[in-house]
Amino acid sequence: MQTQKAPKAGDEAVQFREYAPTEQGRRDQLFVIVRTGNVIATYESLDIGRTSTFPTEPITRQAERLRDAQSK
């Protein structure tokens, strides 16, 4: 497991990776967890044999939508 710099999204965010060897290659699983108000959203990407990525734009856009929905 390795912690990483999280995207600037929501009120708080964390990002980390889990690695594990498999017969097909190294499993690389990326987790991004974002709290916006009273809601926690999780994002996950899994790849085998390559580095897993998740674009930050959908995460920040969703955090803005969650903030707007809670303010109504």
mmCIF file of the N, C-alpha and C atoms, coordinates in Angstrom:
data_MODEL
# 
_entry.id   MODEL 
# 
loop_
_atom_site.group_PDB 
_atom_site.id 
_atom_site.type_symbol 
_atom_site.label_atom_id 
_atom_site.label_alt_id 
_atom_site.label_comp_id 
_atom_site.label_asym_id 
_atom_site.label_entity_id 
_atom_site.label_seq_id 
_atom_site.pdbx_PDB_ins_code 
_atom_site.Cartn_x 
_atom_site.Cartn_y 
_atom_site.Cartn_z 
_atom_site.occupancy 
_atom_site.B_iso_or_equiv 
_atom_site.pdbx_formal_charge 
_atom_site.auth_seq_id 
_atom_site.auth_comp_id 
_atom_site.auth_asym_id 
_atom_site.auth_atom_id 
_atom_site.pdbx_PDB_model_num 
ATOM 1   N N  . MET A 1 1  ? 0.842   -1.157  0.000   1.00 0.00 ? 1  MET A N  1 
ATOM 2   C CA . MET A 1 1  ? 0.000   0.000   0.000   1.00 0.00 ? 1  MET A CA 1 
ATOM 3   C C  . MET A 1 1  ? 0.895   1.231   0.000   1.00 0.00 ? 1  MET A C  1 
ATOM 4   N N  . GLN A 1 2  ? 0.437   2.261   -0.732  1.00 0.00 ? 2  GLN A N  1 
ATOM 5   C CA . GLN A 1 2  ? 1.198   3.497   -0.808  1.00 0.00 ? 2  GLN A CA 1 
ATOM 6   C C  . GLN A 1 2  ? 0.234   4.676   -0.833  1.00 0.00 ? 2  GLN A C  1 
ATOM 7   N N  . THR A 1 3  ? 0.414   5.630   0.090   1.00 0.00 ? 3  THR A N  1 
ATOM 8   C CA . THR A 1 3  ? -0.413  6.835   0.061   1.00 0.00 ? 3  THR A CA 1 
ATOM 9   C C  . THR A 1 3  ? 0.132   7.774   -1.007  1.00 0.00 ? 3  THR A C  1 
ATOM 10  N N  . GLN A 1 4  ? -0.758  8.603   -1.555  1.00 0.00 ? 4  GLN A N  1 
ATOM 11  C CA . GLN A 1 4  ? -0.365  9.535   -2.598  1.00 0.00 ? 4  GLN A CA 1 
ATOM 12  C C  . GLN A 1 4  ? -1.083  10.861  -2.401  1.00 0.00 ? 4  GLN A C  1 
ATOM 13  N N  . LYS A 1 5  ? -0.636  11.873  -3.111  1.00 0.00 ? 5  LYS A N  1 
ATOM 14  C CA . LYS A 1 5  ? -1.282  13.176  -3.051  1.00 0.00 ? 5  LYS A CA 1 
ATOM 15  C C  . LYS A 1 5  ? -2.655  13.071  -3.705  1.00 0.00 ? 5  LYS A C  1 
ATOM 16  N N  . ALA A 1 6  ? -3.680  13.487  -2.972  1.00 0.00 ? 6  ALA A N  1 
ATOM 17  C CA . ALA A 1 6  ? -5.060  13.401  -3.454  1.00 0.00 ? 6  ALA A CA 1 
ATOM 18  C C  . ALA A 1 6  ? -5.402  14.633  -4.293  1.00 0.00 ? 6  ALA A C  1 
ATOM 19  N N  . PRO A 1 7  ? -6.379  14.499  -5.199  1.00 0.00 ? 7  PRO A N  1 
ATOM 20  C CA . PRO A 1 7  ? -6.820  15.671  -5.954  1.00 0.00 ? 7  PRO A CA 1 
ATOM 21  C C  . PRO A 1 7  ? -7.495  16.674  -5.035  1.00 0.00 ? 7  PRO A C  1 
ATOM 22  N N  . LYS A 1 8  ? -7.465  17.948  -5.411  1.00 0.00 ? 8  LYS A N  1 
ATOM 23  C CA . LYS A 1 8  ? -8.170  18.978  -4.645  1.00 0.00 ? 8  LYS A CA 1 
ATOM 24  C C  . LYS A 1 8  ? -9.626  18.917  -5.037  1.00 0.00 ? 8  LYS A C  1 
ATOM 25  N N  . ALA A 1 9  ? -10.396 18.209  -4.224  1.00 0.00 ? 9  ALA A N  1 
ATOM 26  C CA . ALA A 1 9  ? -11.823 18.018  -4.511  1.00 0.00 ? 9  ALA A CA 1 
ATOM 27  C C  . ALA A 1 9  ? -12.567 17.905  -3.197  1.00 0.00 ? 9  ALA A C  1 
ATOM 28  N N  . GLY A 1 10 ? -13.794 18.416  -3.169  1.00 0.00 ? 10 GLY A N  1 
ATOM 29  C CA . GLY A 1 10 ? -14.615 18.310  -1.974  1.00 0.00 ? 10 GLY A CA 1 
ATOM 30  C C  . GLY A 1 10 ? -13.983 19.029  -0.797  1.00 0.00 ? 10 GLY A C  1 
ATOM 31  N N  . ASP A 1 11 ? -14.399 18.632  0.415   1.00 0.00 ? 11 ASP A N  1 
ATOM 32  C CA . ASP A 1 11 ? -13.856 19.225  1.638   1.00 0.00 ? 11 ASP A CA 1 
ATOM 33  C C  . ASP A 1 11 ? -12.582 18.530  2.088   1.00 0.00 ? 11 ASP A C  1 
ATOM 34  N N  . GLU A 1 12 ? -12.506 17.242  1.842   1.00 0.00 ? 12 GLU A N  1 
ATOM 35  C CA . GLU A 1 12 ? -11.326 16.445  2.189   1.00 0.00 ? 12 GLU A CA 1 
ATOM 36  C C  . GLU A 1 12 ? -11.193 15.332  1.161   1.00 0.00 ? 12 GLU A C  1 
ATOM 37  N N  . ALA A 1 13 ? -9.960  14.950  0.875   1.00 0.00 ? 13 ALA A N  1 
ATOM 38  C CA . ALA A 1 13 ? -9.747  13.850  -0.061  1.00 0.00 ? 13 ALA A CA 1 
ATOM 39  C C  . ALA A 1 13 ? -8.478  13.095  0.321   1.00 0.00 ? 13 ALA A C  1 
ATOM 40  N N  . VAL A 1 14 ? -8.490  11.790  0.097   1.00 0.00 ? 14 VAL A N  1 
ATOM 41  C CA . VAL A 1 14 ? -7.311  10.953  0.276   1.00 0.00 ? 14 VAL A CA 1 
ATOM 42  C C  . VAL A 1 14 ? -7.179  10.055  -0.957  1.00 0.00 ? 14 VAL A C  1 
ATOM 43  N N  . GLN A 1 15 ? -5.955  9.654   -1.215  1.00 0.00 ? 15 GLN A N  1 
ATOM 44  C CA . GLN A 1 15 ? -5.689  8.768   -2.346  1.00 0.00 ? 15 GLN A CA 1 
ATOM 45  C C  . GLN A 1 15 ? -4.611  7.783   -1.938  1.00 0.00 ? 15 GLN A C  1 
ATOM 46  N N  . PHE A 1 16 ? -4.806  6.525   -2.318  1.00 0.00 ? 16 PHE A N  1 
ATOM 47  C CA . PHE A 1 16 ? -3.793  5.514   -2.031  1.00 0.00 ? 16 PHE A CA 1 
ATOM 48  C C  . PHE A 1 16 ? -3.884  4.401   -3.065  1.00 0.00 ? 16 PHE A C  1 
ATOM 49  N N  . ARG A 1 17 ? -2.823  3.593   -3.106  1.00 0.00 ? 17 ARG A N  1 
ATOM 50  C CA . ARG A 1 17 ? -2.731  2.450   -4.014  1.00 0.00 ? 17 ARG A CA 1 
ATOM 51  C C  . ARG A 1 17 ? -2.476  1.185   -3.213  1.00 0.00 ? 17 ARG A C  1 
ATOM 52  N N  . GLU A 1 18 ? -2.999  0.104   -3.737  1.00 0.00 ? 18 GLU A N  1 
ATOM 53  C CA . GLU A 1 18 ? -2.668  -1.220  -3.219  1.00 0.00 ? 18 GLU A CA 1 
ATOM 54  C C  . GLU A 1 18 ? -2.023  -1.998  -4.356  1.00 0.00 ? 18 GLU A C  1 
ATOM 55  N N  . TYR A 1 19 ? -0.951  -2.676  -4.026  1.00 0.00 ? 19 TYR A N  1 
ATOM 56  C CA . TYR A 1 19 ? -0.242  -3.509  -5.001  1.00 0.00 ? 19 TYR A CA 1 
ATOM 57  C C  . TYR A 1 19 ? -0.291  -4.954  -4.538  1.00 0.00 ? 19 TYR A C  1 
ATOM 58  N N  . ALA A 1 20 ? -0.357  -5.865  -5.502  1.00 0.00 ? 20 ALA A N  1 
ATOM 59  C CA . ALA A 1 20 ? -0.295  -7.285  -5.174  1.00 0.00 ? 20 ALA A CA 1 
ATOM 60  C C  . ALA A 1 20 ? 0.187   -8.049  -6.406  1.00 0.00 ? 20 ALA A C  1 
ATOM 61  N N  . PRO A 1 21 ? 1.082   -9.016  -6.211  1.00 0.00 ? 21 PRO A N  1 
ATOM 62  C CA . PRO A 1 21 ? 1.520   -9.821  -7.348  1.00 0.00 ? 21 PRO A CA 1 
ATOM 63  C C  . PRO A 1 21 ? 0.427   -10.813 -7.753  1.00 0.00 ? 21 PRO A C  1 
ATOM 64  N N  . THR A 1 22 ? 0.289   -11.024 -9.049  1.00 0.00 ? 22 THR A N  1 
ATOM 65  C CA . THR A 1 22 ? -0.624  -12.043 -9.577  1.00 0.00 ? 22 THR A CA 1 
ATOM 66  C C  . THR A 1 22 ? 0.116   -12.811 -10.662 1.00 0.00 ? 22 THR A C  1 
ATOM 67  N N  . GLU A 1 23 ? -0.466  -13.891 -11.120 1.00 0.00 ? 23 GLU A N  1 
ATOM 68  C CA . GLU A 1 23 ? 0.151   -14.668 -12.198 1.00 0.00 ? 23 GLU A CA 1 
ATOM 69  C C  . GLU A 1 23 ? 0.190   -13.881 -13.508 1.00 0.00 ? 23 GLU A C  1 
ATOM 70  N N  . GLN A 1 24 ? -0.740  -12.934 -13.682 1.00 0.00 ? 24 GLN A N  1 
ATOM 71  C CA . GLN A 1 24 ? -0.811  -12.135 -14.904 1.00 0.00 ? 24 GLN A CA 1 
ATOM 72  C C  . GLN A 1 24 ? 0.050   -10.872 -14.834 1.00 0.00 ? 24 GLN A C  1 
ATOM 73  N N  . GLY A 1 25 ? 0.624   -10.576 -13.702 1.00 0.00 ? 25 GLY A N  1 
ATOM 74  C CA . GLY A 1 25 ? 1.421   -9.361  -13.508 1.00 0.00 ? 25 GLY A CA 1 
ATOM 75  C C  . GLY A 1 25 ? 1.005   -8.682  -12.214 1.00 0.00 ? 25 GLY A C  1 
ATOM 76  N N  . ARG A 1 26 ? 1.633   -7.560  -11.925 1.00 0.00 ? 26 ARG A N  1 
ATOM 77  C CA . ARG A 1 26 ? 1.331   -6.862  -10.686 1.00 0.00 ? 26 ARG A CA 1 
ATOM 78  C C  . ARG A 1 26 ? -0.049  -6.199  -10.748 1.00 0.00 ? 26 ARG A C  1 
ATOM 79  N N  . ARG A 1 27 ? -0.845  -6.428  -9.728  1.00 0.00 ? 27 ARG A N  1 
ATOM 80  C CA . ARG A 1 27 ? -2.152  -5.768  -9.607  1.00 0.00 ? 27 ARG A CA 1 
ATOM 81  C C  . ARG A 1 27 ? -1.934  -4.399  -8.994  1.00 0.00 ? 27 ARG A C  1 
ATOM 82  N N  . ASP A 1 28 ? -2.428  -3.347  -9.654  1.00 0.00 ? 28 ASP A N  1 
ATOM 83  C CA . ASP A 1 28 ? -2.296  -1.972  -9.198  1.00 0.00 ? 28 ASP A CA 1 
ATOM 84  C C  . ASP A 1 28 ? -3.701  -1.399  -9.066  1.00 0.00 ? 28 ASP A C  1 
ATOM 85  N N  . GLN A 1 29 ? -4.116  -1.163  -7.834  1.00 0.00 ? 29 GLN A N  1 
ATOM 86  C CA . GLN A 1 29 ? -5.474  -0.680  -7.584  1.00 0.00 ? 29 GLN A CA 1 
ATOM 87  C C  . GLN A 1 29 ? -5.400  0.695   -6.927  1.00 0.00 ? 29 GLN A C  1 
ATOM 88  N N  . LEU A 1 30 ? -6.015  1.678   -7.575  1.00 0.00 ? 30 LEU A N  1 
ATOM 89  C CA . LEU A 1 30 ? -6.012  3.057   -7.114  1.00 0.00 ? 30 LEU A CA 1 
ATOM 90  C C  . LEU A 1 30 ? -7.349  3.378   -6.457  1.00 0.00 ? 30 LEU A C  1 
ATOM 91  N N  . PHE A 1 31 ? -7.294  4.008   -5.287  1.00 0.00 ? 31 PHE A N  1 
ATOM 92  C CA . PHE A 1 31 ? -8.493  4.432   -4.566  1.00 0.00 ? 31 PHE A CA 1 
ATOM 93  C C  . PHE A 1 31 ? -8.420  5.934   -4.333  1.00 0.00 ? 31 PHE A C  1 
ATOM 94  N N  . VAL A 1 32 ? -9.517  6.650   -4.611  1.00 0.00 ? 32 VAL A N  1 
ATOM 95  C CA . VAL A 1 32 ? -9.646  8.066   -4.288  1.00 0.00 ? 32 VAL A CA 1 
ATOM 96  C C  . VAL A 1 32 ? -10.937 8.203   -3.492  1.00 0.00 ? 32 VAL A C  1 
ATOM 97  N N  . ILE A 1 33 ? -10.846 8.796   -2.316  1.00 0.00 ? 33 ILE A N  1 
ATOM 98  C CA . ILE A 1 33 ? -12.009 8.962   -1.446  1.00 0.00 ? 33 ILE A CA 1 
ATOM 99  C C  . ILE A 1 33 ? -12.159 10.447  -1.151  1.00 0.00 ? 33 ILE A C  1 
ATOM 100 N N  . VAL A 1 34 ? -13.371 10.971  -1.413  1.00 0.00 ? 34 VAL A N  1 
ATOM 101 C CA . VAL A 1 34 ? -13.619 12.409  -1.283  1.00 0.00 ? 34 VAL A CA 1 
ATOM 102 C C  . VAL A 1 34 ? -14.844 12.635  -0.402  1.00 0.00 ? 34 VAL A C  1 
ATOM 103 N N  . ARG A 1 35 ? -14.680 13.498  0.614   1.00 0.00 ? 35 ARG A N  1 
ATOM 104 C CA . ARG A 1 35 ? -15.821 13.905  1.435   1.00 0.00 ? 35 ARG A CA 1 
ATOM 105 C C  . ARG A 1 35 ? -16.255 15.295  0.993   1.00 0.00 ? 35 ARG A C  1 
ATOM 106 N N  . THR A 1 36 ? -17.543 15.428  0.709   1.00 0.00 ? 36 THR A N  1 
ATOM 107 C CA . THR A 1 36 ? -18.143 16.712  0.372   1.00 0.00 ? 36 THR A CA 1 
ATOM 108 C C  . THR A 1 36 ? -19.361 16.878  1.269   1.00 0.00 ? 36 THR A C  1 
ATOM 109 N N  . GLY A 1 37 ? -19.266 17.762  2.252   1.00 0.00 ? 37 GLY A N  1 
ATOM 110 C CA . GLY A 1 37 ? -20.365 17.913  3.199   1.00 0.00 ? 37 GLY A CA 1 
ATOM 111 C C  . GLY A 1 37 ? -20.578 16.609  3.947   1.00 0.00 ? 37 GLY A C  1 
ATOM 112 N N  . ASN A 1 38 ? -21.797 16.079  3.859   1.00 0.00 ? 38 ASN A N  1 
ATOM 113 C CA . ASN A 1 38 ? -22.149 14.835  4.555   1.00 0.00 ? 38 ASN A CA 1 
ATOM 114 C C  . ASN A 1 38 ? -22.019 13.593  3.678   1.00 0.00 ? 38 ASN A C  1 
ATOM 115 N N  . VAL A 1 39 ? -21.454 13.735  2.506   1.00 0.00 ? 39 VAL A N  1 
ATOM 116 C CA . VAL A 1 39 ? -21.378 12.626  1.551   1.00 0.00 ? 39 VAL A CA 1 
ATOM 117 C C  . VAL A 1 39 ? -19.928 12.210  1.334   1.00 0.00 ? 39 VAL A C  1 
ATOM 118 N N  . ILE A 1 40 ? -19.707 10.907  1.300   1.00 0.00 ? 40 ILE A N  1 
ATOM 119 C CA . ILE A 1 40 ? -18.386 10.374  0.969   1.00 0.00 ? 40 ILE A CA 1 
ATOM 120 C C  . ILE A 1 40 ? -18.515 9.609   -0.340  1.00 0.00 ? 40 ILE A C  1 
ATOM 121 N N  . ALA A 1 41 ? -17.705 10.003  -1.309  1.00 0.00 ? 41 ALA A N  1 
ATOM 122 C CA . ALA A 1 41 ? -17.695 9.340   -2.618  1.00 0.00 ? 41 ALA A CA 1 
ATOM 123 C C  . ALA A 1 41 ? -16.372 8.604   -2.776  1.00 0.00 ? 41 ALA A C  1 
ATOM 124 N N  . THR A 1 42 ? -16.431 7.392   -3.306  1.00 0.00 ? 42 THR A N  1 
ATOM 125 C CA . THR A 1 42 ? -15.218 6.613   -3.539  1.00 0.00 ? 42 THR A CA 1 
ATOM 126 C C  . THR A 1 42 ? -15.074 6.324   -5.028  1.00 0.00 ? 42 THR A C  1 
ATOM 127 N N  . TYR A 1 43 ? -13.849 6.358   -5.491  1.00 0.00 ? 43 TYR A N  1 
ATOM 128 C CA . TYR A 1 43 ? -13.515 6.083   -6.885  1.00 0.00 ? 43 TYR A CA 1 
ATOM 129 C C  . TYR A 1 43 ? -12.400 5.052   -6.880  1.00 0.00 ? 43 TYR A C  1 
ATOM 130 N N  . GLU A 1 44 ? -12.467 4.142   -7.805  1.00 0.00 ? 44 GLU A N  1 
ATOM 131 C CA . GLU A 1 44 ? -11.521 3.032   -7.811  1.00 0.00 ? 44 GLU A CA 1 
ATOM 132 C C  . GLU A 1 44 ? -11.164 2.669   -9.247  1.00 0.00 ? 44 GLU A C  1 
ATOM 133 N N  . SER A 1 45 ? -9.897  2.359   -9.461  1.00 0.00 ? 45 SER A N  1 
ATOM 134 C CA . SER A 1 45 ? -9.433  1.902   -10.758 1.00 0.00 ? 45 SER A CA 1 
ATOM 135 C C  . SER A 1 45 ? -8.480  0.731   -10.533 1.00 0.00 ? 45 SER A C  1 
ATOM 136 N N  . LEU A 1 46 ? -8.619  -0.306  -11.331 1.00 0.00 ? 46 LEU A N  1 
ATOM 137 C CA . LEU A 1 46 ? -7.806  -1.514  -11.170 1.00 0.00 ? 46 LEU A CA 1 
ATOM 138 C C  . LEU A 1 46 ? -7.176  -1.877  -12.504 1.00 0.00 ? 46 LEU A C  1 
ATOM 139 N N  . ASP A 1 47 ? -5.876  -2.119  -12.487 1.00 0.00 ? 47 ASP A N  1 
ATOM 140 C CA . ASP A 1 47 ? -5.154  -2.575  -13.669 1.00 0.00 ? 47 ASP A CA 1 
ATOM 141 C C  . ASP A 1 47 ? -4.209  -3.693  -13.275 1.00 0.00 ? 47 ASP A C  1 
ATOM 142 N N  . ILE A 1 48 ? -3.950  -4.571  -14.210 1.00 0.00 ? 48 ILE A N  1 
ATOM 143 C CA . ILE A 1 48 ? -2.991  -5.658  -14.021 1.00 0.00 ? 48 ILE A CA 1 
ATOM 144 C C  . ILE A 1 48 ? -1.840  -5.432  -14.999 1.00 0.00 ? 48 ILE A C  1 
ATOM 145 N N  . GLY A 1 49 ? -0.625  -5.370  -14.455 1.00 0.00 ? 49 GLY A N  1 
ATOM 146 C CA . GLY A 1 49 ? 0.553   -5.227  -15.294 1.00 0.00 ? 49 GLY A CA 1 
ATOM 147 C C  . GLY A 1 49 ? 0.853   -3.816  -15.748 1.00 0.00 ? 49 GLY A C  1 
ATOM 148 N N  . ARG A 1 50 ? 0.095   -2.830  -15.282 1.00 0.00 ? 50 ARG A N  1 
ATOM 149 C CA . ARG A 1 50 ? 0.391   -1.431  -15.614 1.00 0.00 ? 50 ARG A CA 1 
ATOM 150 C C  . ARG A 1 50 ? -0.126  -0.535  -14.487 1.00 0.00 ? 50 ARG A C  1 
ATOM 151 N N  . THR A 1 51 ? 0.258   0.731   -14.511 1.00 0.00 ? 51 THR A N  1 
ATOM 152 C CA . THR A 1 51 ? -0.142  1.670   -13.472 1.00 0.00 ? 51 THR A CA 1 
ATOM 153 C C  . THR A 1 51 ? -1.581  2.112   -13.677 1.00 0.00 ? 51 THR A C  1 
ATOM 154 N N  . SER A 1 52 ? -2.372  1.980   -12.649 1.00 0.00 ? 52 SER A N  1 
ATOM 155 C CA . SER A 1 52 ? -3.780  2.362   -12.692 1.00 0.00 ? 52 SER A CA 1 
ATOM 156 C C  . SER A 1 52 ? -3.916  3.874   -12.547 1.00 0.00 ? 52 SER A C  1 
ATOM 157 N N  . THR A 1 53 ? -4.831  4.470   -13.307 1.00 0.00 ? 53 THR A N  1 
ATOM 158 C CA . THR A 1 53 ? -5.061  5.911   -13.230 1.00 0.00 ? 53 THR A CA 1 
ATOM 159 C C  . THR A 1 53 ? -6.556  6.195   -13.185 1.00 0.00 ? 53 THR A C  1 
ATOM 160 N N  . PHE A 1 54 ? -6.892  7.376   -12.706 1.00 0.00 ? 54 PHE A N  1 
ATOM 161 C CA . PHE A 1 54 ? -8.285  7.832   -12.708 1.00 0.00 ? 54 PHE A CA 1 
ATOM 162 C C  . PHE A 1 54 ? -8.224  9.334   -12.956 1.00 0.00 ? 54 PHE A C  1 
ATOM 163 N N  . PRO A 1 55 ? -8.917  9.841   -13.982 1.00 0.00 ? 55 PRO A N  1 
ATOM 164 C CA . PRO A 1 55 ? -8.850  11.280  -14.267 1.00 0.00 ? 55 PRO A CA 1 
ATOM 165 C C  . PRO A 1 55 ? -9.470  12.101  -13.133 1.00 0.00 ? 55 PRO A C  1 
ATOM 166 N N  . THR A 1 56 ? -8.870  13.242  -12.819 1.00 0.00 ? 56 THR A N  1 
ATOM 167 C CA . THR A 1 56 ? -9.361  14.044  -11.695 1.00 0.00 ? 56 THR A CA 1 
ATOM 168 C C  . THR A 1 56 ? -10.568 14.902  -12.054 1.00 0.00 ? 56 THR A C  1 
ATOM 169 N N  . GLU A 1 57 ? -10.757 15.247  -13.310 1.00 0.00 ? 57 GLU A N  1 
ATOM 170 C CA . GLU A 1 57 ? -11.881 16.116  -13.679 1.00 0.00 ? 57 GLU A CA 1 
ATOM 171 C C  . GLU A 1 57 ? -13.240 15.549  -13.270 1.00 0.00 ? 57 GLU A C  1 
ATOM 172 N N  . PRO A 1 58 ? -13.548 14.277  -13.543 1.00 0.00 ? 58 PRO A N  1 
ATOM 173 C CA . PRO A 1 58 ? -14.845 13.755  -13.098 1.00 0.00 ? 58 PRO A CA 1 
ATOM 174 C C  . PRO A 1 58 ? -15.007 13.780  -11.574 1.00 0.00 ? 58 PRO A C  1 
ATOM 175 N N  . ILE A 1 59 ? -13.920 13.614  -10.851 1.00 0.00 ? 59 ILE A N  1 
ATOM 176 C CA . ILE A 1 59 ? -13.980 13.633  -9.391  1.00 0.00 ? 59 ILE A CA 1 
ATOM 177 C C  . ILE A 1 59 ? -14.326 15.035  -8.906  1.00 0.00 ? 59 ILE A C  1 
ATOM 178 N N  . THR A 1 60 ? -13.651 16.046  -9.413  1.00 0.00 ? 60 THR A N  1 
ATOM 179 C CA . THR A 1 60 ? -13.929 17.414  -8.970  1.00 0.00 ? 60 THR A CA 1 
ATOM 180 C C  . THR A 1 60 ? -15.321 17.862  -9.418  1.00 0.00 ? 60 THR A C  1 
ATOM 181 N N  . ARG A 1 61 ? -15.728 17.471  -10.598 1.00 0.00 ? 61 ARG A N  1 
ATOM 182 C CA . ARG A 1 61 ? -17.070 17.816  -11.085 1.00 0.00 ? 61 ARG A CA 1 
ATOM 183 C C  . ARG A 1 61 ? -18.147 17.171  -10.204 1.00 0.00 ? 61 ARG A C  1 
ATOM 184 N N  . GLN A 1 62 ? -17.961 15.916  -9.838  1.00 0.00 ? 62 GLN A N  1 
ATOM 185 C CA . GLN A 1 62 ? -18.935 15.235  -8.989  1.00 0.00 ? 62 GLN A CA 1 
ATOM 186 C C  . GLN A 1 62 ? -18.981 15.874  -7.603  1.00 0.00 ? 62 GLN A C  1 
ATOM 187 N N  . ALA A 1 63 ? -17.833 16.275  -7.063  1.00 0.00 ? 63 ALA A N  1 
ATOM 188 C CA . ALA A 1 63 ? -17.807 16.937  -5.761  1.00 0.00 ? 63 ALA A CA 1 
ATOM 189 C C  . ALA A 1 63 ? -18.599 18.239  -5.808  1.00 0.00 ? 63 ALA A C  1 
ATOM 190 N N  . GLU A 1 64 ? -18.494 18.986  -6.902  1.00 0.00 ? 64 GLU A N  1 
ATOM 191 C CA . GLU A 1 64 ? -19.268 20.221  -7.054  1.00 0.00 ? 64 GLU A CA 1 
ATOM 192 C C  . GLU A 1 64 ? -20.765 19.917  -7.118  1.00 0.00 ? 64 GLU A C  1 
ATOM 193 N N  . ARG A 1 65 ? -21.143 18.878  -7.827  1.00 0.00 ? 65 ARG A N  1 
ATOM 194 C CA . ARG A 1 65 ? -22.554 18.482  -7.891  1.00 0.00 ? 65 ARG A CA 1 
ATOM 195 C C  . ARG A 1 65 ? -23.078 18.068  -6.522  1.00 0.00 ? 65 ARG A C  1 
ATOM 196 N N  . LEU A 1 66 ? -22.281 17.339  -5.776  1.00 0.00 ? 66 LEU A N  1 
ATOM 197 C CA . LEU A 1 66 ? -22.697 16.928  -4.437  1.00 0.00 ? 66 LEU A CA 1 
ATOM 198 C C  . LEU A 1 66 ? -22.857 18.131  -3.517  1.00 0.00 ? 66 LEU A C  1 
ATOM 199 N N  . ARG A 1 67 ? -21.955 19.106  -3.634  1.00 0.00 ? 67 ARG A N  1 
ATOM 200 C CA . ARG A 1 67 ? -22.055 20.318  -2.821  1.00 0.00 ? 67 ARG A CA 1 
ATOM 201 C C  . ARG A 1 67 ? -23.333 21.084  -3.172  1.00 0.00 ? 67 ARG A C  1 
ATOM 202 N N  . ASP A 1 68 ? -23.602 21.226  -4.476  1.00 0.00 ? 68 ASP A N  1 
ATOM 203 C CA . ASP A 1 68 ? -24.818 21.924  -4.922  1.00 0.00 ? 68 ASP A CA 1 
ATOM 204 C C  . ASP A 1 68 ? -26.073 21.217  -4.433  1.00 0.00 ? 68 ASP A C  1 
ATOM 205 N N  . ALA A 1 69 ? -26.106 19.894  -4.501  1.00 0.00 ? 69 ALA A N  1 
ATOM 206 C CA . ALA A 1 69 ? -27.287 19.129  -4.100  1.00 0.00 ? 69 ALA A CA 1 
ATOM 207 C C  . ALA A 1 69 ? -27.553 19.272  -2.595  1.00 0.00 ? 69 ALA A C  1 
ATOM 208 N N  . GLN A 1 70 ? -26.494 19.375  -1.803  1.00 0.00 ? 70 GLN A N  1 
ATOM 209 C CA . GLN A 1 70 ? -26.666 19.485  -0.356  1.00 0.00 ? 70 GLN A CA 1 
ATOM 210 C C  . GLN A 1 70 ? -27.059 20.893  0.085   1.00 0.00 ? 70 GLN A C  1 
ATOM 211 N N  . SER A 1 71 ? -26.826 21.880  -0.776  1.00 0.00 ? 71 SER A N  1 
ATOM 212 C CA . SER A 1 71 ? -27.155 23.269  -0.401  1.00 0.00 ? 71 SER A CA 1 
ATOM 213 C C  . SER A 1 71 ? -28.605 23.623  -0.710  1.00 0.00 ? 71 SER A C  1 
ATOM 214 N N  . LYS A 1 72 ? -29.331 22.724  -1.341  1.00 0.00 ? 72 LYS A N  1 
ATOM 215 C CA . LYS A 1 72 ? -30.738 23.001  -1.704  1.00 0.00 ? 72 LYS A CA 1 
ATOM 216 C C  . LYS A 1 72 ? -31.670 22.619  -0.603  1.00 0.00 ? 72 LYS A C  1 
# 
